[in-house]
Amino acid sequence: MMSGSSDVNLKQSLRKLEYPLCAHEALKKIVELLTARVTNIKNMDLSLDLMAEFVFFEVDRRGNKRPTGLSPLVELQLLEILFEFLNNTQSEVTRNTLFFNLFSAITINMRVGILGKLVSLAIGIPSSIILISASTWMQQIGNTSPSSCKLVEALVFDYAHLAPNLQDKMKDLPKIAPEFTANFLTGVAENYYVPKKNPMFPPEVLLKYAADWLTENCTLCLAPQAKAPLLPPGAIAMEATTPIAAPIYEQDQDVYTKLYLALLNSIAEIPTANAPRVINVQHLTATVNLLHNYVKTRESNVSVLVDPALQLALDRFGQAIQVALSVNAIYGHLNELFNSLQKLPFNKLISIVLNKYKLSK
């Protein structure tokens, strides 16, 4: 435990170093504080102070918020320091502990820009070590949370829009960091396929990679559940949400068919013995809502019965539900799902799925 005078001496010694060089020394002290055998609130408060002043340069020596952010050059220097420090921290528990505190739920809104660039760098170089910590962070904070989705959005921008010549860096991502890739796909599904006022479709290159990833490794979606994350003492492992794309209407590129088949194969390969909690009923009912919204855009009930885009979406949705049921992969209140399915326009395949469920009760 550090005394008040030693706290002051530590900060004074760090202030003698120029920023961002002081960040490296601050990180070493932060790790000591966070991983001490006996931790207390004072140590936690000091580590937070060191991060804000000496790592992220958010406040001055008096704790006042700085009026301007980091320049692009200084930010690049900080990213290099963070990357090297994390990449050279061999203990996964220590690395994850530091990662969680650097980008905590309280501070992430201020630091999400740095986080996105750090993880983007870890993909480009690559660094499986940092991607493991990023994956664990996503899982613990919620891989469908706003913070995780902002991270995913930044990565999609970097590798699908900003630097398309670096897209090949994404190709081997599942081999480098399968858990991160699965959590990344969940964030993509949340960003693009959850009902929004202004829905968007993902870049085609991203869909191609997702289809290729799942075709080559049909168990990829279950990667976060296959290996328990190494967490700080006392932390409780959070359950990972599994990526599953909603049926896509009015999108007829071949890549959607390939992605759909890859997802279907992934669901079919889920082990039936001690089946993991893979597909939440609420996510499926959200897809039903998407279909309902599409139906509302049609002029009459007659048109939807012969709408090829809608019938294809219903066929695919029905197939996915039936395959998921066959391997006990859906968890939650099934009655909620089947009650919502009954409200959809008639589809022969979904009608068969409904009847089969009724007979099984």
C-alpha positions in Angstrom: 0.0 0.0 0.0 1.4 3.4 -1.0 1.3 6.4 1.4 0.1 9.8 0.4 3.6 11.2 0.2 4.8 8.3 -2.0 1.8 9.0 -4.4 3.0 12.6 -4.7 6.6 11.5 -5.3 5.6 9.0 -7.9 3.6 11.6 -9.9 6.4 14.2 -9.5 9.0 11.7 -10.9 6.7 10.9 -13.9 6.2 14.6 -14.6 10.0 15.0 -15.1 9.6 12.8 -18.2 8.2 14.2 -21.4 4.9 12.9 -22.7 4.3 10.3 -24.1 7.6 8.7 -22.8 6.2 8.9 -19.2 3.3 6.7 -20.4 5.6 3.6 -20.4 6.8 4.2 -16.8 3.2 4.9 -15.7 2.0 1.6 -17.3 4.6 -0.3 -15.3 3.4 1.3 -12.0 -0.3 0.8 -13.0 0.3 -3.0 -13.4 2.0 -3.1 -10.0 -1.0 -1.4 -8.4 -3.6 -3.5 -10.2 -1.9 -6.9 -9.6 -0.8 -6.3 -6.0 -1.5 -9.2 -3.7 -3.7 -7.0 -1.6 -5.6 -4.4 -3.6 -7.6 -1.5 -2.2 -9.6 1.5 -3.3 -6.6 3.8 -2.9 -4.5 1.8 -5.2 -7.3 1.7 -7.8 -7.8 5.5 -7.5 -4.1 6.1 -8.0 -4.0 3.8 -11.1 -6.9 5.7 -12.6 -5.1 9.0 -11.9 -2.0 7.7 -13.6 -3.9 6.6 -16.7 -5.7 9.9 -17.0 -2.7 12.1 -16.6 0.3 10.1 -17.8 -1.1 7.6 -20.3 -4.0 9.2 -22.1 -3.0 12.8 -21.3 -6.7 13.7 -20.5 -6.1 15.8 -17.4 -3.3 18.1 -16.1 -1.5 17.9 -12.8 -4.4 19.5 -11.0 -6.9 17.0 -12.4 -8.5 19.5 -14.8 -9.5 18.3 -18.2 -7.2 19.3 -20.9 -8.8 21.6 -23.5 -7.3 19.8 -26.5 -6.7 16.2 -27.4 -3.5 14.5 -28.6 -2.0 15.5 -31.9 -1.9 12.8 -34.6 1.9 12.4 -34.1 1.7 12.1 -30.3 -1.3 9.7 -30.6 0.8 7.5 -32.9 3.6 7.5 -30.3 1.2 6.5 -27.6 -0.2 3.7 -29.7 3.3 2.4 -30.2 3.9 2.4 -26.4 0.6 0.8 -25.6 1.1 -1.9 -28.3 4.6 -2.8 -27.2 3.7 -2.8 -23.5 0.7 -5.1 -24.0 2.3 -7.3 -26.5 5.3 -7.9 -24.2 3.1 -8.6 -21.2 3.3 -12.4 -21.1 0.8 -13.1 -18.4 -2.7 -13.2 -19.9 -4.4 -12.4 -16.6 -2.1 -9.4 -16.1 -2.6 -8.2 -19.7 -6.4 -8.6 -19.5 -6.5 -6.8 -16.1 -4.6 -3.9 -17.6 -6.7 -3.8 -20.8 -10.0 -3.8 -18.8 -8.8 -0.9 -16.7 -7.4 1.2 -19.5 -10.7 0.8 -21.4 -13.2 0.5 -18.6 -16.9 0.9 -18.9 -16.5 4.3 -17.2 -13.8 5.7 -19.5 -14.4 3.9 -22.8 -16.4 6.8 -24.4 -13.3 9.0 -24.1 -10.9 6.3 -25.2 -12.7 4.4 -27.9 -10.8 6.2 -30.6 -7.5 5.0 -29.2 -8.9 1.5 -28.6 -10.0 1.2 -32.2 -6.6 2.2 -33.6 -4.8 -0.1 -31.1 -6.9 -3.1 -32.2 -6.7 -2.2 -35.8 -2.9 -2.2 -35.4 -3.1 -5.6 -33.7 -4.9 -6.9 -36.8 -2.5 -5.4 -39.2 0.8 -6.4 -37.6 -0.7 -8.9 -36.3 -0.6 -9.5 -32.5 -2.7 -12.5 -31.4 -1.8 -11.5 -27.8 -3.5 -8.1 -28.0 -6.5 -9.5 -30.0 -7.1 -12.1 -27.2 -7.3 -9.3 -24.6 -9.6 -7.3 -27.0 -11.8 -10.3 -27.4 -12.0 -10.9 -23.7 -12.8 -7.2 -23.2 -15.6 -7.4 -25.7 -17.0 -10.5 -24.1 -16.9 -8.9 -20.6 -18.3 -5.5 -21.6 -20.9 -7.2 -23.9 -20.1 -8.0 -27.5 -23.3 -6.4 -28.5 -22.8 -3.3 -26.2 -22.5 0.2 -27.7 -18.8 0.2 -26.9 -18.1 -3.1 -28.6 -20.1 -2.0 -31.6 -18.2 1.3 -31.9 -14.9 -0.8 -31.9 -16.3 -3.0 -34.7 -17.5 0.0 -36.6 -14.0 1.5 -36.5 -12.4 -1.7 -37.7 -14.8 -2.1 -40.6 -14.0 1.5 -41.6 -10.3 0.9 -41.4 -10.2 -2.3 -43.4 -13.2 -2.0 -45.7 -13.1 1.8 -46.5 -10.0 3.6 -45.4 -7.4 1.2 -46.5 -9.0 -1.4 -48.8 -5.5 -2.5 -50.0 -5.0 -3.9 -46.5 -8.1 -6.1 -46.7 -6.0 -9.2 -47.0 -4.9 -8.6 -43.4 -8.4 -9.8 -42.4 -8.2 -13.0 -44.3 -6.3 -15.0 -41.7 -8.0 -13.4 -38.7 -9.7 -16.5 -37.5 -6.4 -18.4 -37.5 -4.7 -15.7 -35.5 -7.5 -14.9 -33.0 -10.7 -17.1 -33.4 -12.4 -15.8 -30.3 -11.9 -12.2 -31.4 -13.2 -13.0 -34.9 -16.4 -14.5 -33.4 -17.0 -11.5 -31.2 -16.2 -9.2 -34.1 -18.9 -11.0 -36.2 -21.4 -10.6 -33.4 -20.7 -6.9 -33.3 -21.1 -6.7 -37.1 -24.5 -8.5 -36.9 -25.5 -6.0 -34.2 -24.5 -3.0 -36.2 -26.1 -4.0 -39.4 -28.9 -6.4 -38.8 -30.6 -5.2 -35.6 -33.7 -3.1 -36.4 -32.7 0.6 -36.7 -34.4 3.7 -38.1 -31.9 3.8 -41.0 -30.7 0.2 -41.6 -27.5 -0.4 -43.5 -26.0 -3.3 -45.2 -22.3 -4.2 -44.6 -19.6 -3.7 -47.2 -19.6 -6.7 -49.6 -15.9 -7.4 -48.9 -16.8 -7.9 -45.2 -19.6 -10.3 -46.2 -17.1 -12.3 -48.4 -14.7 -12.6 -45.5 -17.4 -13.7 -43.1 -18.7 -16.3 -45.6 -15.1 -17.6 -46.2 -14.4 -17.7 -42.4 -17.5 -19.7 -41.6 -17.1 -22.0 -44.6 -13.5 -22.8 -43.6 -14.3 -23.2 -39.9 -17.9 -24.1 -39.1 -17.2 -24.0 -35.3 -15.9 -20.4 -35.4 -19.0 -18.9 -33.9 -18.6 -21.0 -30.8 -14.9 -20.1 -30.2 -15.6 -17.7 -27.3 -17.6 -20.4 -25.5 -15.0 -23.1 -26.1 -12.3 -21.4 -24.1 -12.9 -19.6 -20.8 -11.2 -16.2 -20.6 -8.5 -15.6 -18.1 -9.9 -12.8 -15.8 -8.6 -10.8 -12.9 -9.3 -12.4 -9.4 -12.9 -12.0 -8.5 -14.2 -11.2 -12.0 -17.1 -13.2 -13.3 -17.0 -14.5 -16.9 -19.7 -13.1 -19.0 -21.5 -15.2 -21.6 -20.7 -14.5 -25.2 -23.5 -13.7 -27.6 -23.2 -15.8 -30.7 -23.3 -14.2 -34.1 -26.3 -15.1 -36.3 -27.3 -13.0 -39.2 -30.9 -12.0 -39.9 -32.5 -13.1 -43.2 -31.7 -10.5 -45.8 -34.4 -9.3 -48.1 -33.8 -7.4 -51.3 -30.2 -8.5 -51.3 -29.5 -11.1 -54.0 -25.7 -11.2 -54.3 -24.3 -14.7 -54.3 -22.3 -13.9 -51.2 -25.5 -13.8 -49.1 -26.3 -17.4 -50.2 -22.8 -18.5 -49.3 -23.0 -16.8 -45.9 -26.4 -18.3 -45.3 -25.2 -21.9 -46.1 -22.1 -21.3 -43.9 -24.3 -20.2 -41.0 -26.6 -23.2 -41.5 -23.6 -25.6 -41.4 -22.3 -23.8 -38.3 -25.6 -24.4 -36.5 -25.7 -28.0 -37.7 -22.3 -28.7 -36.2 -23.2 -27.6 -32.7 -22.8 -30.6 -30.4 -26.1 -31.9 -29.1 -24.7 -33.4 -25.9 -24.4 -30.5 -23.4 -25.3 -28.1 -26.1 -24.0 -24.6 -25.5 -26.3 -21.6 -25.2 -25.9 -20.4 -28.7 -29.1 -18.7 -30.1 -31.2 -16.5 -27.9 -35.0 -16.6 -28.6 -35.0 -12.8 -28.3 -32.6 -12.5 -31.2 -34.9 -14.6 -33.4 -38.0 -12.7 -32.4 -36.1 -9.5 -33.4 -35.7 -11.0 -36.8 -39.4 -11.7 -36.9 -39.9 -8.0 -36.3 -37.7 -7.2 -39.2 -39.9 -9.3 -41.4 -43.0 -7.7 -40.1 -41.6 -4.3 -40.9 -40.9 -5.4 -44.4 -44.5 -6.7 -44.8 -45.8 -3.3 -43.7 -44.1 -1.7 -46.7 -46.2 -3.7 -49.1 -49.5 -2.4 -50.3 -51.7 -5.5 -49.7 -51.7 -8.9 -48.0 -52.0 -10.4 -51.5 -48.7 -9.1 -52.7 -46.6 -10.4 -49.8 -47.8 -14.0 -50.5 -46.1 -13.9 -53.9 -43.2 -11.7 -53.0 -40.1 -13.7 -53.9 -37.8 -11.8 -51.7 -40.0 -12.3 -48.6 -40.7 -15.9 -49.4 -36.9 -16.6 -49.7 -36.3 -14.8 -46.4 -39.0 -16.9 -44.7 -37.7 -20.1 -46.2 -34.2 -19.4 -44.9 -35.5 -18.3 -41.5 -37.6 -21.5 -41.2 -34.6 -23.7 -42.2 -32.3 -22.0 -39.7 -34.9 -22.4 -36.8 -35.5 -26.0 -37.6 -31.8 -26.9 -37.8 -31.2 -24.9 -34.5 -34.0 -26.8 -32.8 -32.6 -30.2 -34.0 -29.4 -29.5 -32.1 -31.0 -27.9 -29.0 -29.2 -24.6 -29.8 -32.0 -22.2 -29.0 -32.5 -21.0 -25.4 -35.2 -18.9 -23.8 -39.0 -19.1 -24.0 -39.7 -21.0 -27.2 -43.4 -20.2 -27.0 -42.5 -16.5 -27.4 -40.8 -17.3 -30.7 -43.5 -19.6 -32.1 -46.3 -17.1 -31.1 -44.4 -14.5 -33.1 -43.9 -16.8 -36.1 -47.7 -17.4 -36.3 -48.1 -13.7 -37.1 -46.0 -13.8 -40.2 -47.5 -14.2 -43.7 -48.0 -17.8 -44.8 -44.9 -19.7 -45.8 -45.0 -23.5 -46.3 -41.7 -24.2 -44.6 -42.5 -22.1 -41.5 -45.9 -23.7 -41.4 -44.2 -27.1 -41.2 -41.9 -25.9 -38.4 -44.8 -24.6 -36.5 -46.8 -27.8 -36.8 -43.8 -29.9 -35.8 -43.3 -27.8 -32.7 -47.0 -28.1 -31.7 -46.8 -31.9 -32.0 -43.7 -32.0 -29.9 -45.4 -30.3 -26.9 
